[in-house]
């Protein structure tokens, strides 16, 4: 695959961004818990590369799923569980991280496709070389979310059925 420059455009927290399709929540006996996915959306160039690759994959594996509002290409920065009552604090903590990061200026270089089996569908994606800026951003995101994180559910909570 020819390397492609990619600009990261915005950070989302899935439980807020996809209000019609929030990530699951549970009651652990003491508090309601919500699974969150903190992610970066891709710019139009990388989205187009992802859409072309997705269309190619669907031709050889029609049981896969097309990209749509529930299945959109992104860069996952953190998947974790938080007390539902702390969600607003998590949003505020992440907004503070974004205020100090110049996310729109960050560039990544895509260099290959990958596929990882997992259940009936697996997952495919485009690999990008991490940069010091993106590594720092992820560390800052994790540090800001850490006070609100709880260890409770299996990671399969983050996999939506197609």
N, C-alpha and C positions, 0 to 999 in steps of 0.2 A: 504494500500500500504506500502510495506517495505521501510523505509527511504533509499535513495540513495545519496551518495555524488556526487556533480556535480562541475566541474571546469568551470569557465567562460573563454573563450579564446580570444575574440576580440570584439571591438566596431565598429559598422558601422553606417553610416548615409545613410538611404535608398535611398535618391535621388542621391547619388553618387555611392553606391554599386550596385544598380540595374539600371544602366544607360539605359538598354533596356526597363525597365518598371518603369520610375521615378514616384514619387508621383505627384499628380496634381499641377498645378500652375495657378494663376489667375492674372488679373489686377484689382486692387481695385480702379482705377481711378487716383491714385497718383503713384503707383509702382506695378510691378509684384510681386506676393506673391507665395511662394512655401511651401507646406506642407512637413515637415520632420519627420522622426521617428528615434530617436537615440536609438540603441538597442545593446544588447549583444548576440553574437552567443553562442550556447551551445557546449560543448565538445562532442566527439564521443559517450561516454557512455550515456549521457542524450539524445542525438539525437536518439540513438537506442531505448531508452525507449519511446520517443515520437513517433517514427515510428511504434513500436509495438502497442501502444495505438491507433494511427491513423488507422492502419489496422483493429483493433478490432472494432472501431467505424464505419468504412466503411462497415463492414459486417452487422451491424444492421441499418445503415442509408446510403445506397448507393448513395444518392444525395449529400453527403458531398464531400470534395475534398481531394485528396491525397497530401502528402507533396511533394514539388518540389521546384524549384528555386524561384517561386513566393509565395509559402506557406511553409515557413521554420520555425521550432520552434525557439523561441528567447525569450529574456527578454526585454520588452520595458522599457526604462529608461525615455524617454520623447517624447511626440508627440506635435508638435507646428507648428506655421507658422512663416516664416521669409521672409524678402524682398529677392527676387532672387538675387539682386545685392550684398547682404551680405553673400551669401552662402560660399564663400571662407573664410571670416572672421569667420564664424561659424565652418568650418572645422579646422581652425587654433586654435580657442579657445578650441575645443574638443581634439585636439592633445596635447595641453598643459595639460589638465586634465589627459589624459592617461599617459603622461610622468611622472606624480607624483604618479600614482596609480599602484600598483602591481596587475593588473587585472588577470594575469595568475595564481596567487597564491590564488585567492579568491575561496572559496568553499561554496556551498549552500547545504542544506539538503532538498530533495524533500520528501513531507509527504502525499500528497493526490492528487486525480484528481478532476477537477471541470468542470462544464458545465454552461454556461450563455446563455440563449436564446437571440436572436437578429435577427429579420427578419426571412427569410426562413431557415437559417443555424445555427445561433448562433456560439458560440466559445467554444472549450474545451481546457483544459490545465492541467498542472501539477503544483501544488502549492509548493513553496519552502519557507523555513523560512528565513526571511531577517536577515542579520548580520550587526553589526555596520559598517563594511567595505563597504558593498554594499549600505547601507543607506547614508554613507558619499559620496560615488562615485556618487550616484544619485543627491544628493544636490549640489555637485561640477559641475556636468553636467548641471543642471538647472541654477545655478549661472552663468556659462560661456556662456550659450545660451541666458539668459535673456536680455542683451542689444540689441539683434537682433530680439527678438520675437515681433510679431504683433498679435493683437486680431482681427480676421477677419472671418474665415469660420467655419461651423459646423464640429463636430468631425467625421461625417460620411465620410469625405474626406479621412480618414485613413483606411477605410474598402474597400479592393479590392474585386470585384465580383469574384466568383470562376470560 
